[in-house]
Amino acid sequence: MSDRRLYLVLYPNYSLVASQFVPATFAKHYAQGSTSFWGGNFLFVEVDPDFRHEFFKIDEAFDDLMPHADGRLKATKFICNYRTLEHIDFNALQNMYYCNALGDYVELTSGEYVPASSSDALRIFLDINPTKMVALTTRNFIEYGQFLTDPVTLIGAPVMFYTQLNFNIDDFMTQFEADPFLPINLPVIHPSRLRDAILEIRSSPTKKNKGLLLSCPLDKVSYKDLQRGFMFSSYEKTKFYPLIPLHDVENNFYKFWKTI
């Protein structure tokens, strides 16, 4: 097995990293094994080690990727922390790892995205990388990505990475009328602010997007509260990672499942 691996960290930071660790060990190290650990959910995707782009000094990093003097493998050699996503070839992206604070993970593979049948339904998307936002929209996964990466509007970035929250807008509106203080599975955002945003879009036929939060609380969102999967999108290309059903998570990634 190769001792030269590439990982694209998608959340909480945006880094291309060389490592001698296999994904499971890398996940554990990132969560608990480093003095600069992250105490929440995090995401990374393995990148084909043969991938090269002039923006990244990958060969130089691999040359420095050697075990420590005591024989321990080198955990991380940071290659780049800036504009990483826009310089990655989607074809070089391999399996994705959605990890908790203990370093347990669920492994996702890319697959086909099939648009939802209801084109005018309201959805909540979490922009993860390289900009962070929570947005209410009538756009589906593909349409939302094209909106964010449109080179004319300059709303987002050349490449965006995002996901959808599992949230039923109609049920929320009914429940809000009965109890405006009912907690929702969307951290930080007050239910009344969400209600106002929904009414604003529904009263304005030409309005398709409404920002809800200028950050992305992915570390506070459970896997079970996500919907469909994760999307990489440029204006012309996409790559989709569908979520694994919860019963498959329980069967195949039990340690992760126990914490969600």
ABEGO torsion letter per residue (X at the ends): XBABBBBBBAOABBBBBBBABBAAAAAAAAAAABAABBABBBBBBBBBAABBBAABBAAAAAAABBBBAAGBBBABBBABABGAAAABBAAABBBBBBBBAAGBBBBBBBBBBBBBABAABBBBBBBAOABBBBBBBABBAAAAAAAAABAAAGABBABBBBBBBBBBAAAAAAAAAABAABBBABBGBBAAAAAAAAAAAAABAABABBBABABBAAAABBAAABBGEBBBBBAABBBBBBBBBAAAAAAABAAAAAAX
